[in-house]
Amino acid sequence: SGTTLLRLMLCAHPRIYVSHESMFYVWDRLFARHRSGDEFLRYYFQTFSFCWLGIDPADVLSQLPAVPLAREKVGDAFRVVMRIHAARYGRVRFGDKTLLYPGSLARMYADFPDARIIHIVRDPRGTILSLSQMPWASSSDFANAAIYETGREQVAPFRDRVLQIRLEDLLGEPRSTMERVLGFVGEPWDEAVLDHARHLPAADDMPPVPWLEPAGRSRAGPGVRWQDMPPVRIRLIETLCRKSLAAYGYAPATLPSEPGRLRVLWAALASIPEAVCFAFLYARLFRSCRRDPDCFFGDAAS
């Protein structure tokens, strides 16, 4: 949905550094609530997310009080992690780009009452097409539509505190969109945000995976067009995401031929088995991660 592009454009600002998916509050949700803050930190330090940041756990611990960390105070540790990471690039403002944070907004606002949270959305037809091509996501439009709709529902209670922008506006009107973003976070305008490819933080700033790399090279639009999908698939996604289409201001497509309702229904039913398998596999993964964050990704600390 354009989160990596927005992140890199913000990182081009001389005062701002936004981390790539620390997933701090995601792991906090997975870890048992009755465990202490110190136990959670030991758990978090083993995750692949923390290891991608390249921070020494000792540096984090050295900046925390030498007393047991209460679970409700782990936000203090997150602040330290983010400050260390931003300081590495000489930035005084820190942020975090994590796709799964909508489910943690209440906790994040409790820890950071003055947080500036930006919610970037993309036409659900384009988002779901993109998701279906990701190796870590499902090929089921039913599953991906459920993920999209869940994100909208999780953000909705905080709409008066969150800045919502659209990827299409970021691509088509980058200056005015970034002026809104920088005004929202309280930073002065800087032309560098419109030329982020020349102001990337560092070559090792994010994991070397192919779906992230294009955003570091240009502000080009998506490589695949949802308009080229079969009409029945377009109508299926529009049906599954009708609330998001209305909430975000996306109009139903004008199609060269209208698929019948039975064809759309059949496409939905055919998509369900893969969605069930996807949900089952990820439920097993999350249950395992509650016990051992290395269960799926190997020895993250090595």
Secondary structure, DSSP 8 states (H G I E B T S, - for coil): --HHHHHHHHHTSTTEEEEE---HHHHHHHS-TTS-HHHHHHHHTTSHHHHHHT--HHHHHHTS-SS---GGGHHHHHHHHHHHHHHHTT-SEEEEE-TTGGGGHHHHHHH-TT--EEEEE--HHHHHHHHTTSTTS-S-HHHHHHHHHHHHHHHGGGTTTEEEEEHHHHHHSHHHHHHHHHHHHT----GGGG-GGGS-S-TTSS---TTTHHHHH-----SS-GGGS-HHHHHHHHHHTHHHHHHHT------SS---HHHHHHHHHHHHHHHHHHHHHHHHHHHHHHH-TTTTT--TT-
